[in-house]
């Protein structure tokens, strides 16, 4: 799965001299949380709803309405945007972009093409959509979690036991048992012939089925 298959294309952008109030209005009206900041066709920053709201004067301010309006009219995105900007590439894997978001604690990345142009934006919401699709949740069927030795051939053994059902998704992660031995869990979803009885078949093959 590549970033370009899940990103939101042609995102709305602002410029550094966009007033903060205008940027906030765009975010509210469109239901977005972040806006890439462009200048001369180049990505120069990114601003988020939280950044812009943090720029608003406190409700406890002693400034007059006139003074507040004057200050807000002068406040621009350039003063609040984050830079340099973490980005993703159209042709990189979704998991690489997701890992970068996790490592840096950000909820979205502008996406660049090979020429460095902004063509989209990828967010945590997009990552969740991809996860749901990968796990086959919308396709129904039977879900089972298998616990097996972390050795070559474990997945092939599980797949053989699941037949004649059709395996539509598999996710895996490693852990260690109480004795410190490496184990691997397979979260599998199957549909079609024999899907209701698949857990019985897998157990009969000597594989631990956790759920």
N, C-alpha and C positions, 0 to 999 in steps of 0.2 A: 504494500500500500504506500503510495507516494503522497506527499503533501498536496500536490496539485489536484488530487482526486477528492479531497475533503475540505479544502480551503474555501472561504467566502471570496468570490472573485470581485474585482474592481471595487475595493472598499472606499467608503467616503473618506476624504482627507481634509485637512485644514492647512493653513500656512502659518509661519511663525507670527505674523502680525494679526492673525485672527483674534478678536477680543475674546476673553475667557467666557463671558456671558453668552456669546454666539456659539462657542464650542459646546458649552453645557446644554444649550437649547437643542443643538443637533443630536447630542447623545440621548437626551430625554425623548425627543420626538421619534427617533429611529430605534430606540431600545438598545443602543450599543454601549459598551463600556470603555472603548479606547478608540483613538483616532491617530493614524499616521500623520506626521507633519511633513509637508513637502515644500521645497523651495527650488524653483528653476528646474523642475522635473526630477529632483533628487530627494531621497529620504534623508531628513536632517534630524528627526526626533519622533517621539511618540508621546501622547498625552492620554491620561485616563480620567474617568469620571472622579475618582478619589482625589487625584492630583488637583483637579480644577476646583473641587469643592473645598479642599484644604486651603485654597487661596482666598476663599471668601472670608470677609471680616467676621469676627465673633459676634454673636447676638448680644453680647454684653458691651459692645463698643459704645463709646460716648460720641462718636462722630454723628453729625447731622445727616439727614437724608441727602441733602445737596452734596455734602462731602463724600458720602458713600458712593453716590452715582458717579461723581467725578473720578474717584479712585478706580472704580470698576471699569469705567470707560477707557481708562488708560492701561489697564492690566491686560496683557496679551499672552497667547499660548507660549511664545518664546521664553517667557519668564518661568513657566511651569513644566515645560516638556522635559522628558528624560533623554539624555544623549550620552555616549553613543547608543545606537539602537541594536538590540539583539534581533536577529532576523532568521528566517528559514529560507531554504531554496526550494523551488518548485519540484525538483527531481530528487529530493532527499526523502528518506523513509520517514513515515509518520512517527515511529517510535523514537527516532533520533531527535526530532523536533520536540516531542513530548518530554523526553529526558532533559533537554536543554531548558524547557519551561520549568520543570521540577527543580533542577539544580539552581536556577537563578530566581525562583520564586515569582515568576511572572505568569499572567493568565492568557497571554497572546503574543504572537510574533508576526510582524509584517513579512510577506513572502515576496522574494525577488526571483526574476527569471535570469537566464544566463547573461543577459546584458545589464543586469543590475536594476531593472525597472520594477517598481512595486506592482504586482499583479493580483495580490490577494492578501488575506490575513487568516492565520490559523489560531484557534483559541481552544481553551479547555473544553468548551462545549463541542467543538468539532472532534476532539480526541475521544470524548465520551460517545459520540455518534459512531465513530469508527470502532470503538470497543464493543458496543452493542451489536454492530454488524458482524464483527469477527466471531463473537460468541454465539451467533446464530439465534439470538433470543426471539426474533420476530418470525422465525421459521417453525417454532414449536418443537415437537419431539420430546425425547427423554434426555434428561441431564444426569450424568453420574460422575463422581469423583473417585479416581483410582489411586491407590498408594502402592508403589512398586520400587524395587531396587533401582538405584541410579546407575544402570549398566546398559551397554548397547543391546538393542533388541527388545527392550521393554515395551516401547510403543508398538512395535510390530506384533508382539504377543497380544497386547490389548486389542489391537485392530482385528486380529484374527478371531479373537474371542467374541467380538461384537458382531461379526457376520451372522446372518445376512443383512443386518440393518445397515443403513447408509450413514456414515460418519460425516456430519456437515461442519463440525468445528472441533478443534482441540487446542487447549491452552495448557501450559506446563510450567511448573516451578519446582525448585529443589529445596530440600530441608534435610535435617539429620534426625535419626531416631534417638531414643533415650540412650542407646549405647554409642552414639556418635557416628553411626554408619550413615553414609549418604543415601538418601531416598529421593524419589521424584513422584510428584502428584500430577495426574493428568485429569483435567476437567474436560469431559467429552460430551457432545450432544449428538444424538442419533435420531434418525427418522426412518420411516418406511417399514418394511417387513420385519416383524419381530421386535420392534422398538420397545413395546411394553415389557417384554421378557428379557431384555438385554442384560439387566443386572444379574438375573439368575444365571445366565450363560457365562458371564464374566466371572462370577463367584465360582462356578463349576470348574473354571479353568485355573482355579487356585490364586486368583488375584483379589486383593483386598479392595472392597467397594465401601467407601466411607459414607456416601449418600447417593 
